[in-house]
């Protein structure tokens, strides 16, 4: 069994939000992802995280910004799709 990507994603969200001056948002994003994501979407999120990190490591602020915007839009799409599939309570 492969280890869960959730801890690494939580660290990514927490670190990114703190670096942007929004540490409280990290908790929300981590809880959101934990409840609604599944293995396929986690893999997509991890690839998106890597694109952000690659741009940061390259010192390319514009590419990092674009990669993060893309990640947030995709995360919203994944969340919305999961929400629509969730059973009524």
Residue pairs with C-beta under 8 A, 6 or more apart in sequence:
5 42
5 43
5 45
5 46
6 33
6 34
6 42
8 46
8 49
9 30
9 33
9 42
9 45
9 46
9 49
10 26
10 30
10 33
10 34
12 49
12 53
13 26
13 29
13 30
13 33
14 23
14 26
14 27
14 30
15 26
16 26
16 52
16 68
17 23
17 24
17 25
17 26
17 29
18 26
29 75
32 79
33 45
33 75
36 78
36 79
36 82
36 83
36 86
37 45
37 78
37 82
38 82
41 78
41 82
44 74
44 78
45 71
45 74
45 75
45 78
48 67
48 70
48 71
48 74
48 75
49 71
51 67
51 70
51 71
52 64
52 67
52 68
52 71
54 67
55 61
55 63
55 64
55 66
55 67
56 64
